[in-house]
Amino acid sequence: MNPQVELNLALILFVPWFSILAWLFWAYPRQPRGGARTVFDSASLILATVLAGWGMHWSMHNADPNAGAIWKQVLASSVAYGLFLLVMTLAIVVRWRWLRARRATSTAEPAAQADTHRNSTRPLAGKVES
């Protein structure tokens, strides 16, 4: 086997699955969408892919050579997949909390504005207090 392919085999085999997970992460929830969310989602996917690649290379170089060539691949696949899922899970939790806090803030603002107008001590336009 080509040494470059052997070194990157775990990542090559997981590219379809990583792509499916990345698409699901990117697509859901559909709203709200904005610049900040796009940057966050992009950074999360890049970080997950980079860490998976790093973990795969690290495990290939640090696997026990006496265990056999296949176990290098097993370890590399396990570490790469674990790191990808770890980053994606943390990103989902952070994004969920962020969007939830954002939604709570946006629903609280109209209520706060309505309270301000209702409890105002200023006279309404056109009315004169006696």
C-alpha positions as CSV (number, residue, x, y, z in Angstrom):
1,M,0.0,0.0,0.0
2,N,1.2,3.5,-0.8
3,P,2.6,5.0,2.5
4,Q,0.6,8.3,2.1
5,V,-2.6,6.3,1.6
6,E,-1.8,4.1,4.6
7,L,-1.1,7.2,6.8
8,N,-4.4,8.9,5.8
9,L,-6.6,5.8,5.4
10,A,-8.7,6.4,8.5
11,L,-9.5,9.9,7.3
12,I,-10.2,8.7,3.7
13,L,-12.6,6.1,5.0
14,F,-14.4,8.5,7.3
15,V,-14.8,11.3,4.7
16,P,-18.3,10.2,3.6
17,W,-19.6,9.8,7.2
18,F,-17.9,13.1,8.3
19,S,-19.5,14.8,5.3
20,I,-23.0,13.5,6.3
21,L,-22.5,14.7,9.9
22,A,-21.2,18.0,8.8
23,W,-24.1,18.6,6.4
24,L,-26.6,17.7,9.2
25,F,-24.8,20.1,11.6
26,W,-24.8,22.9,9.0
27,A,-28.4,22.4,7.9
28,Y,-30.2,22.0,11.3
29,P,-31.8,24.0,12.8
30,R,-32.7,25.9,9.7
31,Q,-33.4,29.2,11.5
32,P,-32.0,31.6,12.8
33,R,-29.3,32.0,10.2
34,G,-26.9,34.9,10.3
35,G,-23.2,35.9,9.9
36,A,-22.3,34.9,13.4
37,R,-23.8,31.4,13.1
38,T,-22.1,30.8,9.8
39,V,-18.8,31.8,11.3
40,F,-19.4,29.6,14.3
41,D,-20.5,26.6,12.2
42,S,-17.6,26.9,9.8
43,A,-15.1,27.2,12.7
44,S,-16.6,24.2,14.4
45,L,-16.4,22.0,11.2
46,I,-12.8,23.1,10.5
47,L,-11.7,22.5,14.1
48,A,-13.4,19.0,14.1
49,T,-11.7,18.1,10.8
50,V,-8.3,19.4,11.8
51,L,-8.4,17.6,15.2
52,A,-9.6,14.4,13.6
53,G,-6.6,14.6,11.1
54,W,-4.2,15.4,13.9
55,G,-5.5,12.6,16.1
56,M,-5.2,10.1,13.2
57,H,-1.6,11.1,12.5
58,W,-0.8,11.1,16.2
59,S,-2.2,7.6,16.7
60,M,-0.4,6.2,13.6
61,H,2.9,7.4,14.9
62,N,2.3,6.4,18.6
63,A,0.6,3.0,18.1
64,D,2.4,0.0,19.4
65,P,4.4,-1.4,16.5
66,N,4.2,-4.9,17.9
67,A,0.5,-5.0,17.7
68,G,0.5,-5.2,13.9
69,A,-0.3,-2.8,11.0
70,I,-4.1,-3.3,11.3
71,W,-4.2,-2.1,14.9
72,K,-2.5,1.2,13.8
73,Q,-5.5,1.7,11.5
74,V,-8.0,0.7,14.2
75,L,-6.4,3.1,16.7
76,A,-6.2,5.9,14.1
77,S,-9.9,5.4,13.1
78,S,-11.0,5.4,16.7
79,V,-9.1,8.5,17.7
80,A,-10.1,10.4,14.5
81,Y,-13.7,9.5,14.9
82,G,-13.7,10.2,18.6
83,L,-12.2,13.7,18.2
84,F,-14.5,14.6,15.4
85,L,-17.6,13.6,17.4
86,L,-16.3,15.3,20.5
87,V,-15.9,18.7,18.8
88,M,-19.2,18.3,17.0
89,T,-21.0,17.4,20.2
90,L,-19.5,20.4,22.1
91,A,-20.4,22.7,19.1
92,I,-24.0,21.4,19.1
93,V,-24.3,22.1,22.9
94,V,-22.7,25.5,22.6
95,R,-24.8,26.5,19.6
96,W,-28.0,25.2,21.2
97,R,-27.4,27.3,24.4
98,W,-26.4,30.3,22.3
99,L,-29.5,30.2,20.1
100,R,-31.7,29.5,23.1
101,A,-30.3,32.5,25.0
102,R,-30.7,34.6,21.8
103,R,-34.3,33.5,21.4
104,A,-35.1,34.3,25.1
105,T,-33.5,37.8,24.7
106,S,-35.4,38.5,21.5
107,T,-38.8,37.5,23.1
108,A,-38.1,39.4,26.3
109,E,-37.3,42.7,24.5
110,P,-40.8,43.3,23.1
111,A,-42.3,42.5,26.5
112,A,-39.9,44.9,28.2
113,Q,-40.7,47.6,25.7
114,A,-44.5,47.1,26.3
115,D,-43.9,47.3,30.0
116,T,-42.0,50.5,29.7
117,H,-44.8,52.1,27.7
118,R,-47.5,50.8,30.0
119,N,-45.8,52.0,33.2
120,S,-44.7,55.3,31.8
121,T,-45.6,58.3,33.9
122,R,-45.5,60.7,31.0
123,P,-48.8,61.9,29.7
124,L,-50.0,60.6,26.4
125,A,-49.8,63.0,23.5
126,G,-52.9,65.1,23.2
127,K,-54.0,64.5,26.8
128,V,-53.4,67.1,29.5
129,E,-53.4,66.1,33.1
130,S,-55.4,68.4,35.4
